[in-house]
Amino acid sequence: MNSIQPYLCIYQDDTKDNPFMEAGISQDKLLQYTIYANDADVKLSAADWMLIQTKAMDFLSKELANGAD
């Protein structure tokens, strides 16, 4: 990842068009979620939220291991 502020875009489907959320790393090196305003509602199940959290935690761990600021 070649970014000063690394983040992970989260999409509702496989089209990779218009992410509805990003998981980023705060200055305190904690996960920080940003949910974008959208024209359509985004509906997530508990399993979806768990998958997002799992992937975000893995992302955070890898970025911190790689020296993310």
KAFEN-V958113 format. One line per field, one symbol per residue. phi: phi as a letter, one per 30 degrees, with the letter a starting at -180 (. if undefined). psi: psi as a letter, one per 40 degrees, with the letter a starting at -180 (. if undefined). Layout:
phi->???
psi->???
This chain:
phi->.cbdcdabdbcdbddichdcabcbcdddicdbcbcddbdcdccbdddddddeddddddeeedddddidd
psi->hgidgiihihidaedfhgieiihahidefiihhhhiiidiihhiiddddddddddddddddddddefh.
